[in-house]
Amino acid sequence: MHLPNDIIEKLLLAMLIGGLLGAEREYRSKSAGFRTLTVICIGATLFTVFSIAIGGSGNPDRIASNIATGIGFVGAGVIFKGDFGVNGITTAAMIWVTAALGMGIGGGYEAVSAIACVMILVMLYVFSMFEGWIDRTNQIRNYKIVCQFQNETLHRYEESFKTHHLTFKRSREIKAGNLITGEWMVKGSERNHIHFVHAMLNDPSVQSFEF
């Protein structure tokens, strides 16, 4: 089995690229961080180098071809369902692309892998700012208001949604004794949500308010 002369350089580059991507995940306190992505990148590089060396000219990809399948199990481990949807998809994608970069390094495409790493880091930084802007201009929140029951009681709060330029959909209403509970899914800008919450917190008719 003949290993490439530059295998040490390949492993060092894999450690650097995996470390950079892992540092970004670590900075955001994600489950797969610095050490995990570094090991994944180095491992994918080794698998690819060994696959080429063992397979020779006849079948050089017989080991490396299974990296994408195997890395899927690692990625699946960081995806979980939280209170507000499914979390960990971006981290799982990072695991997947880190393995791809490691394969590129092991296959001799060091420059392409380095450029792709820079592109990924720039994309994550720029898109995170863009996501922050979207979140500020368009948020979806769930509100729950409990008050004394009167005819058209809940419509009064829905008028307040309109006043604060919020779009809403009433999900359910519950009457228990002399109290009525309304629940809404409300959409609008962060500033409008803040103004509405402030209005409800200072509304004496509101007995309970979840936001």
Sequence and secondary structure as in RCSB ss.txt:
>XXXX:A:sequence
MHLPNDIIEKLLLAMLIGGLLGAEREYRSKSAGFRTLTVICIGATLFTVFSIAIGGSGNPDRIASNIATGIGFVG
AGVIFKGDFGVNGITTAAMIWVTAALGMGIGGGYEAVSAIACVMILVMLYVFSMFEGWIDRTNQIRNYKIVCQFQ
NETLHRYEESFKTHHLTFKRSREIKAGNLITGEWMVKGSERNHIHFVHAMLNDPSVQSFEF
>XXXX:A:secstr
    TTHHHHHHHHHHHHHHHHHHHHHTT SS HHHHHHHHHHHHHHHHHHHHHHTTT TTTTGGGHHHHHHHHH
HTT EEETTEEE HHHHHHHHHHHHHHHHHHTT HHHHHHHHHHHHHHHHHHHHHHHHHHHH EEEEEEEEEE  
TTHHHHHHHHHHHTT EEEEEEEEEETTEEEEEEEEEE HHHHHHHHHHHHT TTEEEEE 
